[in-house]
Amino acid sequence: MFARIRGQAMVELLIVAALVLVPLFLAIPLLGKYLDMRAAAVQTSRYAAWERTVWFGGAAASGLGWISPENYWQANAKTDEQIRNELGVRQLSETGAADSFSSSDRDAVDFKGSTKTLWQDRRAQPLLANYDDDIKTSVNNGDAPGTLNLILTPIADLAATLGPFRLEMKGKYGATVTIKVKDIDYDHFLAKTSTSDFSETNILLANGWSADGPDDKDKTSVKQQVKGLVPTSIISAEFEGVKIIDYVLAALSLLAPEASKLEPGKIAPDVVPADRLK
């Protein structure tokens, strides 16, 4: 009786191996590559959102005031395309210990050298074939959510319209990165178009403005805003390279020597005292 079923277990193992184990063993390396690409999509979306919080000026910022909406906040600025270019060089390319970030990365139009070595099929063909076709990004920032922001936004616009005081109200920074993986081939991978795009979105709530900024009357910076709220800044302004207040203080110091120590109209945001730096 037992002789009649001898070899049955081996046949069952062969069937299971052919239908389950072999495809599974073939799929595990590929799944690892896909998981790594998905992790890269997460990382690049975080990078793009964070870059917008740091480089938020220019057209990425909101219009300031009702009369001149083109008067964007003048600060550090990167275009969406420049941030996208940096993703290919800094996040999606094969890099080594000697590689470093460069300001020229924002002008790149492709991967740096090649995509990551791990992202290849069994024929050593890249799973990301073309940067322009396979990498899509959307970087944006908008008004921070909340009732308080809805109340403050028209007030800030009114203040910007009437005077020099302006607030940047966009505090929600977001980025979506989509990585398109090359289709899989019947002959080599048992299935076709079995992968979908890896798309990840990251949202940050932040305040991108800087307390410092250019001391330029044509730029929108905190220092320029404060000048509009400090009357003595008017008399301390330079006219043809001359500060009238210096002559006034020099005359006053003849009667009151301590007047020479006065600095009317001085505005120095976020200055840390020297004794706090030790």
FENNOR-V446762 format. One record per residue. N is the residue number from 1. RES is the residue in three letters. PHI is phi in degrees with one decimal (* if undefined). PSI is psi in degrees with one decimal (none if undefined). OMEGA is omega in whole degrees, -180 to 180 (999 if undefined). Layout:
n->(N:N)
res->(RES:RES)
phi->(PHI:PHI)
psi->(PSI:PSI)
omega->(OMEGA:OMEGA)
//
This chain:
n->(1:2:3:4:5:6:7:8:9:10:11:12:13:14:15:16:17:18:19:20:21:22:23:24:25:26:27:28:29:30:31:32:33:34:35:36:37:38:39:40:41:42:43:44:45:46:47:48:49:50:51:52:53:54:55:56:57:58:59:60:61:62:63:64:65:66:67:68:69:70:71:72:73:74:75:76:77:78:79:80:81:82:83:84:85:86:87:88:89:90:91:92:93:94:95:96:97:98:99:100:101:102:103:104:105:106:107:108:109:110:111:112:113:114:115:116:117:118:119:120:121:122:123:124:125:126:127:128:129:130:131:132:133:134:135:136:137:138:139:140:141:142:143:144:145:146:147:148:149:150:151:152:153:154:155:156:157:158:159:160:161:162:163:164:165:166:167:168:169:170:171:172:173:174:175:176:177:178:179:180:181:182:183:184:185:186:187:188:189:190:191:192:193:194:195:196:197:198:199:200:201:202:203:204:205:206:207:208:209:210:211:212:213:214:215:216:217:218:219:220:221:222:223:224:225:226:227:228:229:230:231:232:233:234:235:236:237:238:239:240:241:242:243:244:245:246:247:248:249:250:251:252:253:254:255:256:257:258:259:260:261:262:263:264:265:266:267:268:269:270:271:272:273:274:275:276:277:278)
res->(MET:PHE:ALA:ARG:ILE:ARG:GLY:GLN:ALA:MET:VAL:GLU:LEU:LEU:ILE:VAL:ALA:ALA:LEU:VAL:LEU:VAL:PRO:LEU:PHE:LEU:ALA:ILE:PRO:LEU:LEU:GLY:LYS:TYR:LEU:ASP:MET:ARG:ALA:ALA:ALA:VAL:GLN:THR:SER:ARG:TYR:ALA:ALA:TRP:GLU:ARG:THR:VAL:TRP:PHE:GLY:GLY:ALA:ALA:ALA:SER:GLY:LEU:GLY:TRP:ILE:SER:PRO:GLU:ASN:TYR:TRP:GLN:ALA:ASN:ALA:LYS:THR:ASP:GLU:GLN:ILE:ARG:ASN:GLU:LEU:GLY:VAL:ARG:GLN:LEU:SER:GLU:THR:GLY:ALA:ALA:ASP:SER:PHE:SER:SER:SER:ASP:ARG:ASP:ALA:VAL:ASP:PHE:LYS:GLY:SER:THR:LYS:THR:LEU:TRP:GLN:ASP:ARG:ARG:ALA:GLN:PRO:LEU:LEU:ALA:ASN:TYR:ASP:ASP:ASP:ILE:LYS:THR:SER:VAL:ASN:ASN:GLY:ASP:ALA:PRO:GLY:THR:LEU:ASN:LEU:ILE:LEU:THR:PRO:ILE:ALA:ASP:LEU:ALA:ALA:THR:LEU:GLY:PRO:PHE:ARG:LEU:GLU:MET:LYS:GLY:LYS:TYR:GLY:ALA:THR:VAL:THR:ILE:LYS:VAL:LYS:ASP:ILE:ASP:TYR:ASP:HIS:PHE:LEU:ALA:LYS:THR:SER:THR:SER:ASP:PHE:SER:GLU:THR:ASN:ILE:LEU:LEU:ALA:ASN:GLY:TRP:SER:ALA:ASP:GLY:PRO:ASP:ASP:LYS:ASP:LYS:THR:SER:VAL:LYS:GLN:GLN:VAL:LYS:GLY:LEU:VAL:PRO:THR:SER:ILE:ILE:SER:ALA:GLU:PHE:GLU:GLY:VAL:LYS:ILE:ILE:ASP:TYR:VAL:LEU:ALA:ALA:LEU:SER:LEU:LEU:ALA:PRO:GLU:ALA:SER:LYS:LEU:GLU:PRO:GLY:LYS:ILE:ALA:PRO:ASP:VAL:VAL:PRO:ALA:ASP:ARG:LEU:LYS)
phi->(*:-71.7:-66.3:-68.6:-107.0:-65.0:92.5:-65.0:-62.9:-65.5:-63.3:-62.1:-62.7:-63.2:-65.0:-64.0:-63.1:-68.0:-91.4:-123.0:-67.6:-62.0:-58.5:-65.6:-64.0:-70.9:-82.4:-56.9:-60.5:-68.0:-62.3:-61.5:-64.5:-65.9:-63.8:-68.5:-68.6:-66.3:-61.2:-66.3:-63.3:-62.8:-65.4:-68.7:-67.4:-65.6:-61.2:-64.2:-65.0:-65.8:-59.6:-67.9:-69.3:-88.7:-108.8:-113.2:-78.4:66.5:-68.2:-74.7:-89.7:-80.8:-69.6:-112.0:95.4:-92.0:-81.7:-125.2:-65.4:-78.8:-79.6:-73.9:-61.1:-90.7:-153.6:-57.8:-142.0:-135.6:-78.7:-60.1:-67.5:-66.4:-64.6:-62.0:-61.5:-66.5:-60.3:-64.0:-80.4:-91.3:-116.2:-112.1:-102.9:-74.4:-125.7:-123.6:-63.9:-82.8:-77.8:-144.7:-71.6:-142.0:-65.1:-76.6:-59.7:-69.2:-100.5:-68.8:-124.8:-158.8:-65.1:-86.4:80.4:-161.3:-70.9:-58.7:-58.8:-63.3:-86.6:-135.9:-84.5:-70.1:-95.7:63.9:-94.5:-65.0:-75.6:-111.6:-87.2:-141.0:-63.3:-63.9:-86.7:-97.5:-119.2:-119.6:-132.6:-140.3:-114.8:-154.7:-142.8:-141.8:-62.8:-65.1:-71.6:127.8:-64.0:-61.2:-66.6:-63.2:-76.6:-75.9:-58.4:-64.3:-66.8:-64.9:-64.5:-64.0:-63.2:-69.1:-75.2:-84.8:-154.2:-83.7:-82.7:-132.4:-125.1:-87.0:-96.7:-79.6:-124.9:-107.7:-111.9:-134.5:-150.5:-122.0:-120.9:-119.5:-111.0:-96.0:-91.0:-61.4:-60.4:-91.8:-95.6:-54.5:-67.3:-110.8:-133.2:70.8:-154.3:-125.0:47.0:-86.1:-112.8:-114.1:-67.1:-95.3:-124.1:-132.2:-121.9:-128.9:-122.3:-123.7:-102.9:-151.9:-117.6:-81.9:-74.5:-110.2:-71.2:-95.0:140.6:-69.6:-87.5:-135.3:-64.1:-91.3:-110.8:-98.2:-137.0:-60.3:-63.2:-67.0:-65.6:-63.8:-57.6:-69.3:-103.5:-114.7:-57.8:-68.3:-68.0:-69.4:-77.3:-95.0:-71.3:-89.1:-125.3:56.3:79.6:-118.8:-97.3:-61.8:-62.1:-64.4:-70.4:-63.4:-67.2:-62.5:-69.1:-66.0:-66.6:-66.9:-92.2:-134.7:-54.4:-66.6:-64.0:-67.9:-87.6:-73.0:-132.8:-63.3:81.5:-72.1:-129.3:-138.9:-68.6:55.7:-91.2:-91.8:-55.9:-59.1:-71.3:-91.4:-92.8:-81.4)
psi->(-45.1:-27.1:-27.3:-27.6:14.0:132.7:-2.8:-39.9:-38.6:-40.2:-43.8:-41.1:-41.6:-40.6:-46.4:-42.0:-42.0:-37.7:-25.6:-58.1:-47.6:-49.3:-36.2:-44.4:-35.3:-31.2:-28.7:-49.3:-39.0:-39.3:-37.5:-40.2:-42.0:-40.0:-37.1:-37.0:-37.3:-40.4:-36.5:-36.3:-40.1:-46.9:-42.4:-33.9:-37.1:-42.6:-46.5:-41.4:-42.2:-40.7:-36.1:-30.1:-29.4:-42.5:79.6:-3.6:-171.9:-139.3:-16.4:-18.8:171.0:159.0:142.5:110.2:165.0:-28.1:-40.5:74.5:-14.1:-5.8:77.5:158.6:124.6:104.7:-168.4:138.0:141.6:142.1:163.0:-36.0:-37.0:-39.9:-41.0:-41.5:-38.6:-29.6:-43.3:-38.6:-44.4:-26.4:-31.0:1.3:158.1:121.5:159.2:-178.1:-27.8:-11.9:147.2:161.7:149.3:151.5:-19.1:-9.6:-31.1:-15.4:1.6:153.6:10.0:-179.8:156.4:101.9:-73.2:167.6:174.4:140.5:-33.2:-27.9:63.4:151.2:-173.1:-16.3:15.3:26.0:135.5:138.8:-18.3:108.6:-40.0:128.3:-44.9:-35.5:-32.9:-14.8:117.1:136.0:152.4:112.4:131.3:163.1:145.6:-176.3:137.2:140.3:157.0:149.3:-38.6:-39.7:-36.7:-33.5:-41.4:-29.2:-50.9:-30.7:-42.9:-39.1:-39.7:-44.2:-38.0:-30.4:-38.4:-26.9:-166.3:-5.6:120.5:145.8:138.2:114.2:-8.4:113.3:4.8:114.2:124.4:155.3:138.5:127.7:129.7:125.1:118.8:120.3:141.7:143.9:149.0:147.9:139.4:-50.3:-26.3:-21.9:15.0:-7.2:161.4:141.1:45.5:-2.6:150.4:173.1:144.2:113.0:127.3:142.0:137.2:134.1:132.4:138.4:117.3:170.3:103.1:-7.5:157.2:139.9:-17.5:-156.5:171.8:134.6:70.6:126.0:-18.4:-0.4:152.4:105.3:165.4:-39.0:-42.0:-34.9:-44.5:-33.4:-35.8:-17.5:-3.3:104.3:-36.0:-15.3:-22.7:-45.3:-14.1:2.5:155.6:140.2:113.6:38.9:6.0:133.0:110.6:-33.8:-27.5:-39.6:-37.0:-44.6:-37.0:-39.1:-41.2:-32.7:-19.7:-33.0:-36.9:97.4:-30.1:-15.7:-25.2:-16.5:-9.8:147.0:67.0:136.7:1.9:131.1:118.6:85.1:142.2:41.5:122.9:126.6:145.8:-36.1:-10.4:-8.5:-7.7:none)
omega->(-178:180:-178:-178:179:-178:-179:-179:179:178:179:179:180:180:-180:-180:-178:-175:-173:-170:-179:176:180:179:178:-175:-175:179:-179:177:177:178:-179:179:179:178:177:176:178:177:177:-177:-179:177:176:-180:-177:179:-180:179:179:177:-179:-180:-170:-172:178:-176:178:-179:-178:172:-174:-179:-177:-175:-177:-177:179:-179:-178:177:-177:-180:177:-176:170:176:177:-179:179:177:179:179:-180:179:-178:-177:-170:-172:-170:-180:175:-177:179:-177:-177:-178:179:179:178:178:179:180:-177:180:180:-179:-177:174:178:-177:-180:174:-178:-178:-180:-174:177:174:-175:177:179:176:-178:176:172:-172:-172:-175:-178:-177:-170:-178:177:180:173:-178:-178:171:-177:-179:177:-179:177:-180:-178:180:177:-180:-174:-175:178:177:179:178:178:180:180:-180:-175:-175:-174:-176:-177:176:174:-172:180:-177:178:-176:-176:178:175:179:179:178:-179:-178:-180:179:179:-174:177:-171:-173:-173:172:-179:179:-179:-179:-180:175:178:174:-178:-179:179:178:-179:176:171:-175:176:-171:-175:179:179:176:180:-177:177:-175:-176:179:180:177:178:180:-179:178:178:-178:179:179:-180:-179:-177:-177:178:179:-178:179:-180:179:174:-177:177:-178:174:-179:-177:179:179:178:-180:178:178:180:-178:175:178:-179:-176:-179:179:180:179:-178:177:-178:178:-180:179:-178:-177:175:175:180:179:-176:-178:177:-179:-179:999)
//
